[in-house]
C-alpha cells in the first residue's frame, strides 16, 4: 500500500496529495509521471508528478475529480493508501539534459493551463534550484481555479495569470496573454514549455510557430499500461509514430499531429460520460 501522508483541496474538485513512495522519489525527475491504481479493481490512471522530496521519500500529485476513476482516487483521505503507485514513467523534461550554463542564458517561458499548472511546478522548481530564471503563464477558467499561485510566484522570475472570465489577472486565454507579452511588451523567449489540454497545446504551438519560438509540449494521451505494450497513447510526431508513455510525454509542439491526437482522444468521451452518469446515479 502506498500511504497518503497529506491531502488538501487546492481548487474546486482538485486535490493535492503527498504519497509515501521512497523508491519513486529517489528516481524521478521533472516531467515524468506515475500511474495510480486506487484499489485492486480500479483502472490505472496516469498522473503527472507535481513535486517530490527525496529526503522524505514522498511524491506529490494533483488530482482533478472528473471521471469515475479520478473521483475514486480523490475520495481517498490521508492515512489511506493506494493499491498501486507505479513510476517514475516517461522521459524527464528535456531541460534536465541541457547544459546548465546554456540554460542560464536563455529566456524560458513555462505555460500551464488548468491542471497543467501542477504539472509544470516540478520543472519550475528544478530550474530555480539550479539558479535558472524562468517566466510562467498560468491559465484557467476563473480565480477559484488558480493552482499553486504563491508556490510558483516564489520560484519564478515573473508569474502571469490569465482567467477566461477576467476574475483575476489578464482576461483571456493563455495564448492571448502570450501574444500580449510578445507583441505589446516586447518579451522575447527562446523556448516555451507547455502543459495542458490537447486543444490548448495545439493553439499554443500555432502561436509560437508564428514567432519562431522552440516549443515543447507535454501530452496527456490516453494510456492503459504506461509501459508501451498497449499502444493506446500513440501519437504522430514529424510523420513517425511515437508512444507518449515511453518516448514522451514531451514532444516538439511544432511537429505533433494534433488533429489526429484530438480525434483519438474524442473516441473515449462518450463511454466515459456514460460510466460517470451511471456511477453518480448509483451513489446518489
C-alpha positions as CSV (number, residue, x, y, z in Angstrom):
1,X,0.0,0.0,0.0
2,X,1.2,3.5,-0.9
3,X,0.0,5.7,2.0
4,X,-1.3,9.2,1.6
5,X,0.5,11.4,4.0
6,X,-1.3,14.7,3.3
7,X,-4.3,15.8,1.2
8,X,-5.7,19.2,0.6
9,X,-8.2,20.8,-1.8
10,X,-6.4,23.5,-3.8
11,X,-9.3,24.3,-6.2
12,X,-12.9,23.0,-6.8
13,X,-12.6,19.2,-7.1
14,X,-8.9,19.4,-7.3
15,X,-6.7,17.8,-4.6
16,X,-3.0,17.8,-3.9
17,X,-1.8,14.5,-2.4
18,X,1.5,13.7,-0.9
19,X,2.2,10.0,-1.3
20,X,4.8,7.9,0.6
21,X,6.8,6.4,-2.2
22,X,10.6,6.5,-1.4
23,X,11.8,4.5,-4.4
24,X,9.9,6.7,-6.9
25,X,11.0,9.9,-5.1
26,X,14.6,8.8,-5.3
27,X,14.5,8.1,-9.0
28,X,12.1,10.6,-10.5
29,X,12.9,13.8,-12.4
30,X,10.8,16.8,-13.6
31,X,8.4,16.0,-16.4
32,X,7.8,12.4,-15.5
33,X,4.5,10.8,-14.4
34,X,3.1,7.9,-12.3
35,X,0.3,5.5,-12.8
36,X,-2.1,5.3,-9.9
37,X,-4.5,2.3,-9.2
38,X,-6.8,3.1,-6.3
39,X,-7.6,-0.5,-5.4
40,X,-7.4,-4.0,-6.9
41,X,-10.4,-3.5,-9.2
42,X,-9.7,0.1,-10.3
43,X,-8.3,1.1,-13.6
44,X,-4.8,2.6,-14.0
45,X,-4.7,6.4,-14.2
46,X,-1.6,8.3,-15.4
47,X,-0.9,11.5,-13.3
48,X,1.9,14.0,-13.6
49,X,4.4,14.3,-10.8
50,X,3.8,17.7,-9.3
51,X,6.6,17.6,-6.7
52,X,8.9,15.1,-5.0
53,X,11.1,15.1,-1.8
54,X,13.9,12.7,-1.9
55,X,14.7,13.1,1.8
56,X,11.1,12.5,3.0
57,X,10.6,9.8,0.3
58,X,7.4,11.4,-1.0
59,X,5.8,12.2,-4.4
60,X,3.1,14.8,-4.8
61,X,0.3,14.5,-7.4
62,X,-2.6,16.8,-8.2
63,X,-5.9,15.0,-9.0
64,X,-8.9,16.7,-10.6
65,X,-12.0,14.6,-9.8
66,X,-13.7,14.5,-13.2
67,X,-14.3,10.9,-14.3
68,X,-15.3,7.9,-12.3
69,X,-11.7,6.8,-11.7
70,X,-10.3,10.2,-10.7
71,X,-13.3,10.7,-8.4
72,X,-12.4,7.5,-6.7
73,X,-8.8,8.5,-6.3
74,X,-9.7,11.9,-5.0
75,X,-12.1,10.4,-2.4
76,X,-9.2,8.8,-0.5
77,X,-8.1,10.6,2.6
78,X,-4.8,11.0,4.5
79,X,-3.6,7.8,6.1
80,X,-5.4,5.7,3.5
81,X,-3.4,4.2,0.6
82,X,-3.5,3.2,-3.0
83,X,-3.1,-0.3,-4.2
84,X,-0.5,0.6,-6.7
85,X,1.6,3.7,-7.4
86,X,4.0,3.0,-10.3
87,X,6.8,5.1,-11.6
88,X,8.6,7.1,-12.5
89,X,7.4,6.7,-16.1
90,X,8.1,8.6,-19.3
91,X,11.2,10.6,-20.2
92,X,12.3,13.5,-18.0
93,X,11.9,17.1,-19.2
94,X,14.4,18.0,-21.9
95,X,15.6,20.7,-19.6
96,X,17.5,18.2,-17.4
97,X,19.6,17.1,-20.4
98,X,20.6,20.6,-21.4
99,X,23.8,22.4,-20.4
100,X,23.1,24.5,-17.3
101,X,25.2,27.4,-18.4
102,X,23.4,27.5,-21.7
103,X,20.1,27.4,-19.9
104,X,21.1,30.4,-17.8
105,X,21.4,32.4,-21.0
106,X,18.0,31.5,-22.4
107,X,14.7,33.2,-21.9
108,X,12.4,30.4,-20.9
109,X,8.6,30.5,-20.6
110,X,6.6,27.7,-19.0
111,X,2.9,27.7,-19.6
112,X,0.4,25.6,-17.6
113,X,-3.3,25.6,-18.4
114,X,-5.7,24.1,-15.9
115,X,-4.2,21.1,-14.3
116,X,-1.0,21.9,-16.3
117,X,0.0,24.3,-13.5
118,X,0.6,21.4,-11.2
119,X,2.5,19.5,-13.9
120,X,4.9,22.3,-14.6
121,X,5.6,23.1,-11.0
122,X,8.4,20.4,-10.7
123,X,10.1,21.9,-13.7
124,X,10.0,25.5,-12.4
125,X,11.3,24.2,-9.1
126,X,14.2,22.3,-10.8
127,X,15.1,25.5,-12.7
128,X,15.1,27.6,-9.5
129,X,17.2,25.1,-7.7
130,X,19.8,25.4,-10.5
131,X,19.6,29.2,-10.3
132,X,18.0,29.4,-13.7
133,X,15.3,32.1,-14.2
134,X,12.0,31.4,-16.0
135,X,8.8,33.2,-16.6
136,X,5.4,31.4,-16.1
137,X,1.9,31.8,-17.5
138,X,-0.9,30.0,-15.8
139,X,-4.3,30.0,-17.5
140,X,-7.6,28.9,-16.0
141,X,-11.3,29.5,-16.1
142,X,-11.6,31.8,-13.2
143,X,-10.0,33.0,-9.9
144,X,-11.2,30.0,-7.9
145,X,-9.3,27.6,-10.2
146,X,-5.8,29.2,-9.7
147,X,-3.4,26.5,-8.5
148,X,-0.2,26.9,-6.5
149,X,0.0,30.6,-7.1
150,X,2.2,31.5,-4.1
151,X,4.4,28.5,-4.6
152,X,5.1,29.3,-8.3
153,X,5.4,33.0,-7.6
154,X,8.2,32.3,-5.1
155,X,10.4,30.4,-7.6
156,X,9.7,32.1,-11.0
157,X,11.0,35.3,-12.4
158,X,7.6,36.5,-13.3
159,X,4.2,34.8,-12.9
160,X,1.4,35.9,-15.2
161,X,-2.1,34.6,-14.7
162,X,-4.9,34.7,-17.2
163,X,-8.6,33.9,-16.4
164,X,-11.1,33.4,-19.1
165,X,-13.8,35.4,-17.2
166,X,-11.4,38.1,-16.2
167,X,-11.9,37.5,-12.4
168,X,-8.2,37.6,-11.8
169,X,-5.2,38.8,-13.8
170,X,-5.4,39.0,-17.5
171,X,-8.8,38.5,-19.1
172,X,-8.5,35.9,-21.9
173,X,-6.7,32.7,-22.8
174,X,-3.1,31.8,-22.1
175,X,-2.4,32.2,-25.8
176,X,-3.8,35.7,-25.8
177,X,-1.6,36.6,-22.8
178,X,1.4,35.1,-24.6
179,X,0.7,37.3,-27.7
180,X,0.3,40.3,-25.4
181,X,3.7,39.7,-23.8
182,X,5.5,39.3,-27.1
183,X,3.8,41.9,-29.2
184,X,2.9,44.7,-26.7
185,X,5.5,44.2,-24.0
186,X,8.4,43.2,-26.3
187,X,9.2,40.0,-24.4
188,X,11.4,37.5,-26.2
189,X,11.5,33.8,-25.4
190,X,14.0,31.2,-26.7
191,X,11.9,28.3,-25.5
192,X,8.3,27.6,-24.4
193,X,7.3,24.5,-22.4
194,X,3.6,24.0,-22.2
195,X,1.3,21.6,-20.3
196,X,-2.5,21.5,-20.5
197,X,-5.4,20.2,-22.6
198,X,-4.5,19.0,-26.0
199,X,-6.6,21.6,-27.8
200,X,-4.8,24.4,-25.9
201,X,-1.4,22.9,-26.6
202,X,-2.3,22.9,-30.3
203,X,-3.2,26.6,-30.0
204,X,0.0,27.5,-28.1
205,X,2.1,25.7,-30.7
206,X,0.4,27.6,-33.5
207,X,1.2,30.9,-31.8
208,X,4.8,30.1,-31.0
209,X,5.4,28.8,-34.6
210,X,4.4,32.3,-35.8
211,X,7.1,33.8,-33.6
212,X,9.7,31.1,-34.3
213,X,9.9,30.0,-30.6
214,X,11.0,26.5,-29.9
215,X,8.1,24.8,-28.2
216,X,7.9,21.6,-26.1
217,X,4.5,20.2,-25.2
218,X,3.7,17.6,-22.6
219,X,1.0,15.4,-23.9
220,X,-1.7,13.8,-21.8
221,X,-2.6,11.0,-24.2
222,X,-4.8,8.1,-23.2
223,X,-2.8,5.4,-21.5
224,X,-3.6,1.9,-20.2
225,X,-0.4,0.2,-19.1
226,X,2.1,3.1,-19.3
227,X,4.9,0.8,-20.5
228,X,4.5,0.8,-24.3
229,X,2.6,-2.5,-24.5
230,X,-1.0,-1.4,-25.3
231,X,-0.2,1.3,-27.9
232,X,-3.1,3.4,-26.7
233,X,-1.0,6.5,-26.2
234,X,0.5,6.6,-29.7
235,X,0.9,9.9,-31.3
236,X,2.3,11.0,-34.7
237,X,5.3,13.3,-34.4
238,X,7.0,14.5,-37.6
239,X,5.4,11.7,-39.5
240,X,6.6,9.0,-37.1
241,X,4.5,7.1,-34.6
242,X,5.7,7.7,-31.0
243,X,4.4,6.4,-27.7
244,X,3.7,9.0,-25.1
245,X,4.5,6.7,-22.2
246,X,7.9,5.7,-23.5
247,X,9.1,8.4,-25.9
248,X,7.3,11.3,-24.1
249,X,5.4,12.8,-22.6
250,X,7.3,15.8,-24.0
251,X,7.5,16.4,-27.8
252,X,8.2,19.2,-30.2
253,X,4.9,21.0,-30.4
254,X,5.6,22.1,-34.0
255,X,5.9,18.5,-35.1
256,X,2.9,16.9,-33.3
257,X,-0.1,15.9,-35.4
258,X,-2.7,17.5,-33.1
259,X,-5.7,16.9,-35.3
260,X,-5.1,13.1,-35.2
261,X,-4.5,13.2,-31.4
262,X,-7.7,15.2,-30.8
263,X,-9.7,12.7,-32.9
264,X,-8.3,9.8,-31.0
265,X,-8.9,11.4,-27.6
266,X,-12.6,12.0,-28.6
267,X,-13.2,8.3,-29.2
268,X,-13.4,7.6,-25.5
269,X,-15.5,10.6,-24.4
270,X,-19.0,9.0,-24.9
271,X,-18.1,5.9,-23.0
272,X,-16.5,7.8,-20.1
273,X,-19.5,10.1,-19.9
274,X,-21.8,7.1,-19.7
275,X,-19.8,5.5,-16.9
276,X,-19.7,8.7,-14.9
277,X,-23.5,9.2,-15.2
278,X,-24.2,5.6,-14.1
279,X,-21.8,5.8,-11.2
280,X,-23.3,9.1,-10.0
281,X,-26.8,7.6,-10.2
282,X,-25.8,4.5,-8.3
283,X,-24.3,6.6,-5.4
284,X,-26.9,9.4,-5.3
